[in-house]
Amino acid sequence: MAFKSAAPTEIVPTSPEEILLTLPRRTIPGVLLHQGEIMRSYAGQAVSEPDVALQLPTGSGKTLVGLMIAEWRRRKFRERVVYLCPTRQLVNQAVGQARDQYGLTVNGFTGGKREYDPQAKAEYQNADRVAVTTYNSLFNTNPFFSNPDIVIIDDAHAAENYIGEMWTVRVQRTRPQHRVLFEALTGVLRPHLDGHDFSRLTGRWDSNPEDRRWVDKLPTPVFAEIADEFSAVIDAHADDLDIRWPWSIIRSHLAACHLYISATELLIRPLLSPTWQHAPYRNARQRIFMSATLGSGGDLERLTGRRSIKRLQVPEGWDRQGIGRRFFIFPDSSLEADDAVTLRHQLMQRAGRSLVLVPSEQQADEIREDVKINLGFDTFGADAIEESKQPFVAMPQAVAVIANRYDGIDFPGNDCRLLFIEGLPRAANLQERFIMLRMGASQLFNERVQTRVLQAIGRCTRSLQDYSAVVVSGEELPDYLADRRRRVHLHPELQAELEFGSEQSAGTTKADIIENFEIFLANDARWDAANNDILRKRAVAVQLPFPALGELQTIVGSEIDYQARLWQGDYEGAVEAAESALGNLTDSDLRGYRALWHYLAGSAAWYGERAGIASLGMKARSHFSLAKRAAVDLPWLVKLARYQTPGEPPSGRSPRLLEQIERVEGVLERLGNVTDREFNKREREILEGLASPDTFEQAQVHLGEMLGFLSGKREVDASPDPWWAVGDLCFVFEDHAGATNDVLDATKARQAFSHPNWIREHVLLPDSATIMPVLVSPVTKAKSGAVPHLHTVALWEITSFRTWAVKALSALRDLRRTFGQAGDLVWRANAAERFEQEGMGADAIHDWLKKRMASGILLAVP
């Protein structure tokens, strides 16, 4: 047997950029100028830093930079290096690039650790090869990669979606394997939710879109009260479910977690992922984060759980030129829904291969079925192309439909020239949605949301020579991209592309859109004039920073310290860290976030008092009171009233009014801001409906929804006409729009009088709810036999109701002009003031109607 030869001594250059020159099988001549610049910066400034972030825009060769740094450190320091990617497809892509373009051999690890190649495992352990694998291969309870020296995290902006899963328990009502556990947990929650919220949680709600949008959080004192029972129920089910491992991690740390609820899901997780508890990540000598955007508000630190990260910024010259060319199309600006679907078919036929991104599997299934029926193209899901996208790329006509994934799958060059994005939600999970919508603190996520949008729209433009049409539709994303107030925070190139696309999409036809797409796809001289228009717009565009980023960056260390101390059960330390964060939160744009941190400080103090630290009891109640005062326009904080300082006087506006305004935001978001078309359509339906006895009731339902009420109407025996409810107040109507004479008979009066009984029996309201029957009628007289039934029935003369409806819709139109996104506390304050001025709030309506009892207004006649 021949002895094995010793491995040759590896060449170790002085800088990572020189590594490429030592690789004889490379197919590229060398690194680009900006790549060499950032690698030299790393070698000169950051080799010994524990946490480093490299900003490299899409198309700037981020993978090359990361792998050269990885190989350089492996050779120079004999370190075990793990290079993390979000998905298996990107692992395979990185390994292939290293081999085929750079001439570098690295080992890819995908699947379960039992499937790893033994030789590849040994080469990693001996620091003979760089390991390339997924985030999940490191962030799990028993990773093979238990002792890396260097962890390189590619696409760090996407890290939270993957890292956070290790400390996140999701129980989903819509998943059959979760259904029994979900129902058991709703039984634990039932005594702590009002009837309407419980109906939403269990899926027994009317078809109001606001029910689907609803998100809530169980207040910490309540969660503490039920934690033992809640844990016991999960313990009885967890071993047989996919939540087993994350539950095993957070189970003994529920005081450091929060419980969020929605119509489809229960979510338990800490505010920040406690990555410092995970030894393979914590004990690495260095963590290197690579991202197209690093931000300056501390978001990278929050996502990764690191208090301080040294940033190496984008090389000079990348601040104005973008990556490739995108032609944005906004079908909703001009086309009705049916025409938009037809447009999608015709664009797909002309493009050959196209990519569709949607927020849910249900929508993905619907589009796949539509493509199959109407086009006959093959369709691909994420699973089918995650290992390799070659089956998709090899087809001349195909559609990849990907649900709930806006990063991690790239289609550069001729792979795909047409991208559809149909509804990109701002929030990636219930915690984000709660903080944005219920706490009015969307500023915290400005950079994170922007990065998600940039990743989504860039799936088919990964280099300077790429070009792709991007068709944007749905409820949130078109408004986000078309809103000039938000557009100024985007890259100048993207600002120009969006402005051009918005102009071309407004007031146009399906035929014109198709013709423009064909010109763009041809990419010949006919496109030059349009491209020059975009370049002119780029030249004058200026990118502005988001507000309050400095304060958000300043407090991130205190935020991480809060989470770490709470995880350890150090409640006094957690309160101190929260108060340190509060000391630096002074910007008025952050008052919702300030309210959240008062709540978090109060929560830690509450647990501290329960643990026997009596002095923290007063602090808990004080911080809960301060939370309400910090943002008086947040209805959720009203739930803390029972835990506030005794004798605390009521502050702020009526909770009912605040609930209305919160729901109005959802209505305006759903109707869209790109054009007035949907708002105009709904306004016309209401006004025309109120003018006719046949359609009056349905119009009244829609009007109630527009004004932020829970509005309903059921066509069953003895049911009333529409009702409007908010909080513990409900108006139930008896509509008499079709009156044929001027006299109200006893039968109609009895119906109106009895409606509150039906409401209590069939509509979920608090037991103490006030239910006011309201007669809407043109009559001026009542039969004497009707009068005894009218002492508690308010009269709203029908002409007056119609006039009031016109005024209310006009006020909503005015408010819509300044509406940007849900959770804007300045807009909420202005909207609440306008509602008060116009008498559109539930309390104002109730106070007015109390003075208008029908028995005192209608003339009694024999």
Helices and strands as residue ranges (DSSP letters): G 16-22, H 33-45, E 51-55, H 62-77, E 81-85, H 88-100, E 107-109, G 113-115, H 118-125, E 131-134, H 135-138, E 150-153, G 156-158, H 159-163, G 164-167, E 169-172, G 176-178, H 179-189, G 190-192, H 195-201, H 209-213, E 215-217, H 220-238, H 244-250, G 251-256, E 257-262, E 265-270, G 275-277, H 279-282, E 286-291, H 299-304, E 310-312, E 325-329, G 331-333, H 337-351, E 353-358, H 361-374, E 378-380, H 382-386, H 390-393, E 398-403, G 413-415, E 418-422, H 430-433, I 434-438, G 442-445, H 446-457, E 467-473, H 477-482, H 484-487, H 492-505, H 510-522, H 525-540, H 549-568, H 571-583, G 588-590, H 591-610, H 615-630, G 635-643, H 655-671, H 677-690, H 696-706, E 710-712, E 723-726, E 729-735, E 743-744, H 746-762, E 770-777, E 781-783, G 787-790, E 794-797, H 798-818, H 825-838, H 842-850, H 854-857, E 859-861
